[in-house]
Amino acid sequence: AAFDWEKVPRVNLAQLPTPIVTLKRFAHVVDGVEIDMKRDDLTGLLVSGNKVRKLEYLLAEALAAGADSVITVGGLQSNHCRATAAACRMVGLEPYLILRGEPPTHASPPDGNLFLDLILDAHVMYVTPEQYANERVAICEELATSLRGRGHTPYIVPEGGSNALGAMGYVRMMAELPSGPSSYDYIVVSIGSAGTLAGMLIGRALFHMHARIHAVCACDSAAKFRAETRDIVTHFESRFGLTLGISDDEYDIVDDCIGPGYGQLYDEEEKVIRELARREGVLLDPSYTGKAFVGLLRLLRGGGIPPGKRVLFVHTGGLFGLMCNKAMQLALVATPSLAM
């Protein structure tokens, strides 16, 4: 029997479908190429961004399993953790977050996503970068055991919501894109935990689309994300009994737009963020979408995307991280004040 993706249980958390807009005023910056943008930053307010699409499926499974609490992990400014905290509150689950970084203090009060986590009254455990790198899965399991001991039923969501079930969120996004003659030739998206890319590749196969997908790394390396993408696709195939035949040459992963590191703003990226804000009233963030858009512009300018092709940029959110990026704030201090 054919796989009916619409039958996979999901809980309604996001404002879908998100709009697709054409960046008309930005076109002259890249020789008249009109870039379309899938506004997945508009999936909701506290759930803004790509993660809520995954959480619609993951929390549906949590609720079906009779869970009363959810455990997940991420960086201090994790968009995924903030979206998870908000989504949990929307459906009556208790959010538990394991965050990489230092707890806030009076000298360094919470801001950005962490500020929202705390307003949402998420239970937060802070861990060192070493603990996070080496022990995050074990720490989740330990917390789950401890919660069970207190009579709770926890459900663990992996980093970024990136697993086979979470990938369903981006299968659904691909179903929102135009098909036929108006379909896209190239799609550019950020990658930070491979779940979004995996879902897009699965959707591309299921809906017989031809778009070449370019994923731009927010951190780490192309090799790591290629392995993780393959892993999620394989798990998806076994979970849903499919053979999709997705090959490595249907997509590219580029890791040369990271700059100094994860969440670190660099000049080229800062210019792109400011230019897009000024021309289109659209905000990108320093961790994901800013780097991905730099990648898109480099592809257009370097001939990686030939002229005359239909191009889509998937905006995966990240506004709250932009709000507390010190480098961006300092870059704006020099803005001259208006004189009459």
N, C-alpha and C positions, 0 to 999 in steps of 0.2 A: 504493500500500500504506500502511496505517496505520503511524504512527511507533511503534516498539516501544522505549520509553525503557529498559526493563529489559535490552535487548541492548547498550547502550552500555558498553564495557569499563570496569571499575573495579577498584581494588585495595582489599581490605578493611582499613581502618585504624580505623574508628570503631565504637563500641558502639551498634548500631542495631537496632530503632528506639529513640529516646530516649523516656522516659516523659512523659505529660501529667498534670499534677497540678492539682487545684483549690485555689485560695487561699481556703480556708474561713474562717480566722481573720482574714483581711484584709478580708472582705466588708463588715463594718459601717463601715469607713472610707469606702466609696463607696456608702452607702445600700443595702447588701444585695446589690449586684451581685457575682456570683461570677465571678472571672476565672480562666480556665484558663491554665496555663503549660506551654509546650513546652520541656522541659529540655535544650536543646542545649548547656548548660554541662556536661552529663554524657556527651558524646560520647567521653570518655576522660580520662586524667589529664594527661599532657604535651601531648596534642592537644586538650584541652578547648576547646569553643566551636564556632562555625559554620564556621571555615575548613577543618577536616578533611574536611567533606562535599565541598568543592570539590576538595581534594587527592586524594581517592579516584579522581577522574576524571583530574585533571591528571597525577598520578604514574603512573597506568596508561598514559597516552599517552607519558610520558617513558620508561618501561621498555620499551614496545613499540618505541620509536624507538632503543633501544639506548643510551640516555643513561647516564652514570655519575655525573653531577653535576647539581645544580639551582641556579639563581640566582634570587633574588627580592629584593624591596625593601619597606621600610616604615620607620616611626618607630622610635626607640630601644626603645620599649616595645610594639612591634608584636606583637599576638596571632598574626597571620598568619605572621610570620617565625618565631616560636617553634614554632607548629604545624608549619610546613614543615620546620624543623630536626629536630623529633622524628619526623615522618612519614618523612623521608629516612633517618634512622637505622634506622627499622623495616623499610625495604625495601632497605637497602644502597646508598643514593645519598649522595654528598658534598654537604652543604648550603653554599651561598655566600650570605651575606646582605649587602645594601647598606642600611645603616641611617642615618637622618637624626638626627645628634646627635654629641655629643662622646664620645670613648673614655673608659672608666672610669679612675680614678686611685686611689691610696691614700687620698686625701682624699675621693673620691667613688666608692666601690667599686660594682660592678655589682649591681643588684637586680631584682626582678620578672622580666619576660620575658627581659631581657638576661642576667641571671644564669643562667637556664635555657639560653639560646642557647649560652653559653660552657661550661656543664657538658656540653652535647651536642656540644661541640667543633666548632661551626659556624665556618666561615671568615668573619670579619666585616670589612667595609670601612665606615668611618665617613665620611659626607659632610655638608657644610653644608646648612642649609635651602635656600639659593639653588641649590646644585648639585642637590639633590633635586627642587626645584620645576621646574627648567629642563632638567636633563640626565640624569634617572634612567634613562630608556630607553636613551640613548646609552651611559651608564656600564655598564649590563647587557650591551649588545652588545659593548663593548670588552673586558669581562671574559670574555665567551664566546669572543671571538676569541683572547684570550690563553690561555685554557684549551685551545682547539683546537690552538693552536701547541705545547702541551705534551702533545699526544696524547690529550686528554680529549674526551668528547662531552657538552657541557652542554645543559640544557633550561631555558628561561626561563619562569618563572611570573610573570604580571603582578601588580601591586600588589593585595593582598587576594584573589588567585586569581580576580579578577573578569573573566572573559571568557565566551564562549559555552559552552565545555566545562565550566568551573568552575560555571556556572549549573546544570548538571545535578544538582549536589549538593542544590540546593533544590527542584528538580523532585521529586527523591526524597523530600525532607522532606514536601512537600505530599501525596504518596501515603501517608504515614503517618498523616494526619489522618482523622477520621471523615467519612463521606459520608452522604448521605440526610438524614433529619429531624434528626439530631444534629449536622449540620455547622455550622461557625461562620459568624456573620454579619459579624464584624469580626476582623481579625488585625492586631496592632500589632508592629512590629519596628524595630530600629535600622538606620540606613543610614550606611555609611562609604566604600563603593566601588561600590555598586550591584549587585554580583553576586548577593547574597542576594535582594534585592527582585526582580531580573530573573527569577531561577529560580522564585520564588514565583508571579510573574505567569504565567510559562510553564506551571507546574504547574496553576495555577488554570484556565487555558484548556484544557489537555489533559484534565483530569479533570472539566471542566464544573462548577466550584465557583462559588458566588455571593458568597463573602466579599469584603467591601470591605477592601482592605489599606491601612493607614496606616503609612508609613515616617517615622521621626523622625530628623532629621539629627544626626550626631555632630559635624559640622564643615561648612564650606563653605555652599552654598545649595541650596534646593529646585530652582532652575532648572538648576544644574550637574548634580545627580543625576538630574533628569528626562531630560536629554540623554544622560547615561551609561547610564541604564536602557534607553532607546529603542535606543541603539547596541548594547548587548549582546543585546537581544531580536532586533534585525534580523540580527545576525551568527549567532545561534542558528538563526533561520529559514533563512538561506541555507546554513548548515553541514548542517542536517538535512533540508533540502528541505520546509519547512513554511510554511504561511501561517496565523498564529494570530489575526490581527485583534484584537490587544490595543489598547484605546483608552485615552487619557489619563484618561478619567473613571472608570476602574475602580479607581483608587488615588489616594491623596493623599501628598504629601511635605511635611512641616512642618519649618520651620527656625527656630522660635521657642523651642526648648528647649535650645539650645546653651550658653547662659549666656556667661561671659566668653571661652570658646574651647574648642578641642579638648582633652579630658582635664582641663579646669578644672572643679573642683567648685564648686557654688553652694549656698546655704542650702536651697532647696526640694529640690534633688537629694540633699543630705546627709540631710535628714529622711526622704525616701523610702527611701534605702538602709538607714538605721537601723531604720525602722519595719518594713520587709519582713523584715529579719534577725530582729527581735524577735518578730514575729508568726508567721512562717512558717519560719524557719531557712533562708532563701534569701538568697544574696548577689548584689547587683548591682554593677556597676563604674562609676567616674566618667566613663569615656570614652564608653561606648555604652549599656549597658542601663539605667543610672541615668537618663540623659537620656530614653531611650525610655519608661521607666515614668512619668516626670514627664509626658510627652506623653500617655500613656494616661489618667492620672488627670485631666488637664486636659480631655481629650475627654469623659470620663464626667461630669465636673462641669459642663462647659459645654454639655452636650446634644449634642455631636458624635456620641456613641453613645447612641441612645435607650434607655430602661430596657427590661428584658425580653429583650435580645438576647444571643446566645451570643458571648462574647469570648475570644480567645486572644492571649496575649502570648508571643512567641518569644524565649526567653532565649538570646542568642548567645554567652554566656561572658564572659571578661574578668577572672576572679578574680586573676590574677597582676599585673594593672595596679592593682587595688585594693590589693594587698599593699604597694605601694611609693608610693601616693599621699600625698604629704607633708601636704596639706591635711586629708585624712581622718585621718591619724595624729595631727596636732596637735589636731583637733577632739575626739579621744578622750582626750587627755592629761588633760583636766579631769574625767574620770569619777571620782566620789568612790570611795575604797576602802571596803570593807565593814568596819563596826565591830560588834563583838558587843554 
